C-alpha cells in the first residue's frame, strides 16, 4: 500500500495546519468521560477500598482529565508557532517547498543540540532541508542534499526494547543529524512508528537522483548513547 497518498501526508506536502476544533471536541469528550468516572467513584465506591491498587482507579481518570485540558492548549500553542514558521518559509523567496516536516525543537542524541532559535519546522525542496523557527525570518539550519549520505530511522532503547523515534540523517562532512518529527503541523505529539516509516520514504523519494537503485539501505551501527540508525 502506498501510504504517501494518505491525507495526512498530503497536508504536509501542502503545508496545511489541520483545524483545531475536531481535536478539541475529542478532548472535551474524553474529559467528560474522565469526570464522569470520578463522580461515579466519589458517590458509589467505598472510599475505604481505594487503597493500593484501588487508588489507581482514581488516579487514572484524574490524570486523564488533566491531560484533556493540557493537550488542546499545547495544540493551540503549537499551531500558532507552526503558522509563524510557515509564513517565514513561504515568504523567503525560495518558492513553495515540496514537503513540510514539523519537528520537536530539541536535539536527540549525545553531542547534538539544535541551534537557537529552536526550529519547529523543516522544509524540503530540490536544494535540501531548511530548518525554520517562528521567531526568525531566515532559516536557522541549512542542510543541502550534497551533505546527506543516508536517510534512516533513529532508534533508542526503551524498557529493554529498541524503538524508532526519529529520522537519522548521516552527513558526509560530520556526524549524524537526528530529527524527531511530530504527528502533524500544529500538534505536540511525536510521530508514530508507521508514520516514521512513511516520512523516511518521503524524504528518500524527494532526494535528487533517488530511485529503486539509489535508495539508501538500512544502517546498523550506533553513533551515540541516545540513538542509532535503522
Helices and strands as residue ranges (DSSP letters): G 3-5, H 7-14, H 21-44, G 47-49, G 52-55, H 56-90, E 99-102, E 121-124, E 128-132, E 141-144, G 145-147, E 148-158, E 161-171, E 176-179, H 193-206, E 228-229
